[in-house]
Amino acid sequence: MQPDQPAPGRKVLCIEDEHFIGELYDRALSKAGYVVTIEPDGAKALEKAETNDYDIILLDLMLPNLTGIEILRTLRDPARVPPLKSKIIIITNLEQRDDVRMDIEKQADGYVVKAELTPHELVEFLNNIK
Amino acid sequence: MDDLQKYRSRLRQLIFWLLIVENIVLIASWWALDQYLNLSKGIVIGISLVVAVVTSLLIMMIASGAATQPLKAIWQLILHLSPSEHGIPKPQIKDVKFGLELASNMANQIYQFAEVTSKIATDSEHQVHDLSLNFIAQNMPLPLIVLDPSETINFANEAAAQYLGLKSADMKGKNVYMVLDMSFPAEPTFDTWLKEVKTKNATATNSWERVRMSVGDGHPERLFDLAAYYNRENPEGNETMLVLFDHTKQYSQDEQAVSFIALSVHELRTPLTLLRGYIEAFEEELDTSGKPELADFMEKMRSQAEQLVAFVNNILNVARIDNNQLELHLEEAVWPDTLKKAIDGLSLRAKVRGISLHCRFAKDLPKVGVDRISITEVINNLIDNAIKYSGKSTVIDIETKLTNDGLVETTIKDYGVGIPNSVMNKLFTKFYRDHRNRAQIGGTGLGLYLSKAIVSAHGGNLWVRSKEGEGSTFGFTLIPFDQLTDNAKKAGAEDLVRDAHGWIKNHSLYRR
């Protein structure tokens, strides 16, 4: 995988419960050559993420059944064997409490305020993930 | 007592031999007087008497001197040890010929006795001291916890037990991290700090704000400030001391305010995300060839949506400032470059109004320490104001220079409507808007309030000079990066640097 290059076929799990946002991201990412799976449910998303089958996981924080921060903590549990290879990018419009923010800074690979990026800008952002 | 008997027998021997010598002298003198000098009996007796008296006196002196030798040594010793008689040298027990062992033995006993009594005296002093320390620690109305080198709780006072809803006896002997499940707003946390000082420092202190901790079911979460003291050589294993300052009420009020705003911001941002997404999709798909007006509409919608996003961020920042939670991530920056980038973003808006932005940047300015996003917001606000209040004038001057104090000063000068004296002092208050122009000029009344707070947080100063009808000059100073305190720099370097849209770990473009 070449860094800083759009990577056709890179698998993205987009954990996002807002249907229209998921749809917009799916459209833009698919156009750019990413293979996208959208999952709006927290618990089901964790199951999917645990298959270790994705290059990138886009993780919203406010989710039904299991919150994003719970998913992040589970996926980044240091006791996990083998460790999760996926890069985890938090996508949120919510401002975090300091302790949650610290966990995100430690455990996530990237962070995006959704309102700050258009779907295209998100694609550009993901293209930069090595 | 062996030594006493030894001394007595030596004394007996001495007196015995002295008496023998005296008797021999008496007999000899009697015999000599009688034999060689033909003297009358009376005179012989007289002379003998005189000899007897003289030798007896000699014997008395020798015997009494010998008998009192050890006493003399002991007396000197007592005087030496006595608290009221200072400056008396310690007696040389060696000089004692009679009863040396007795004297030195007694001396040793006296010394031991003296030691014991002085120890008793100081011990009781210590006891009183310990008691009062214990009283203070136990009853101090702040939770106090003391840890041994293995981070086990050695002592927890009554206030600590109460605060944590435990018994102080139950806390003793437990690992501190089992008892206090603290979460910290930022690095270093207490445990990383302690780990570090243990390898580096003999003593250290540190404090933390807004530490949170849940104390079990049914109890509200605790929010407190924490102060810690570490001393590697502390006696009795009391190596680390923790004091907790409860601010649950105050901090949770702040948090409720912020979390209300954070939630509102979330609710506003979600439709904005969608709007921006669909506008983008439209721009992509819509065939505007031959309809330049449509392209223009799209562009306007896009820029308005962006402005709304910025406004939402402003609201969030004001809430942060009001609760002292504004966080800057300072980085070293070439100021004219940063400034130019911000100005470029605004020149279009100025152009639309027929205003040109004239820039004059001093050369060789020192690099400054800024949070790019926040400081861009300041520039945006000030230039935006200058554009809005330019009236009929067509020029805005933007200058940077080095002040006499070695600060980097940026001024934005317009030649517009100016500000009347009467409102100058209200200018930087929240939600203040110039009533004269309220109908014509849009704004939130947050821009200057926010800008001043951001510049202050950078260590600089934001000021204004204005004359009604002649225009206004807004200026602000920034501190050169080299002059920033080490702490500020450290925070900037260690902290991940924010990008406008988000961050990617270890990436040069979206560095964090």
Contacts between the chains, C-beta under 8 A, distances in Angstrom:
chain1	res1	chain2	res2	distance
A	18	B	270	6.3
A	18	B	274	7.8
A	20	B	274	5.3
A	20	B	277	7.7
A	21	B	270	7.5
A	21	B	273	5.9
A	21	B	274	6.3
A	21	B	277	7.0
A	24	B	274	7.1
A	24	B	277	3.9
A	24	B	278	7.2
A	24	B	281	7.0
A	27	B	281	7.1
A	62	B	266	7.5
A	89	B	502	8.0
A	89	B	504	7.7
A	93	B	265	7.3
A	93	B	266	4.9
A	93	B	269	3.6
A	93	B	270	5.6
A	93	B	273	6.5
A	94	B	262	6.4
A	94	B	263	7.8
A	94	B	265	7.9
A	94	B	266	4.6
A	95	B	258	7.7
A	95	B	262	4.0
A	95	B	265	6.3
A	95	B	266	7.5
A	95	B	316	6.2
A	97	B	255	7.4
A	97	B	259	7.5
A	98	B	185	3.3
A	98	B	186	6.8
A	98	B	210	6.7
A	99	B	183	4.3
A	99	B	184	7.2
A	99	B	185	6.4
A	99	B	212	6.5
A	102	B	183	8.0
A	102	B	184	7.3
A	102	B	185	6.9
A	102	B	186	6.4
A	102	B	187	7.3
A	105	B	496	6.2
A	105	B	512	7.2
A	108	B	505	7.7
A	109	B	504	6.7
A	109	B	505	5.1
A	110	B	502	6.4
A	110	B	503	6.1
A	110	B	504	4.2
A	110	B	505	6.5
A	110	B	510	7.3
A	110	B	512	7.9
A	111	B	502	4.9
A	111	B	503	5.1
A	111	B	512	7.4
A	112	B	501	6.5
A	112	B	502	3.7
A	113	B	269	7.4
A	113	B	501	6.7
A	113	B	502	6.1
A	114	B	269	6.7
A	114	B	270	7.6
A	114	B	273	4.4
A	115	B	269	3.8
A	115	B	270	7.6
A	115	B	272	4.7
A	115	B	273	4.7
A	115	B	276	7.1
A	115	B	309	5.0
A	115	B	312	7.1
A	116	B	309	6.4
A	116	B	500	6.6
A	116	B	501	4.4
A	116	B	502	6.9
A	117	B	501	5.0
A	117	B	502	7.0
A	118	B	276	5.0
A	118	B	277	6.1
A	118	B	279	7.8
A	118	B	280	4.3
A	119	B	277	5.1
A	119	B	280	6.2
A	119	B	281	7.5
A	120	B	280	5.8
A	121	B	501	6.6
A	125	B	501	6.7
A	125	B	502	6.6
A	125	B	504	7.4
A	125	B	510	7.1
A	128	B	504	6.0
A	128	B	507	6.0
A	128	B	509	5.9
A	128	B	510	6.3
A	129	B	504	5.8
A	129	B	507	7.6
A	130	B	507	7.5
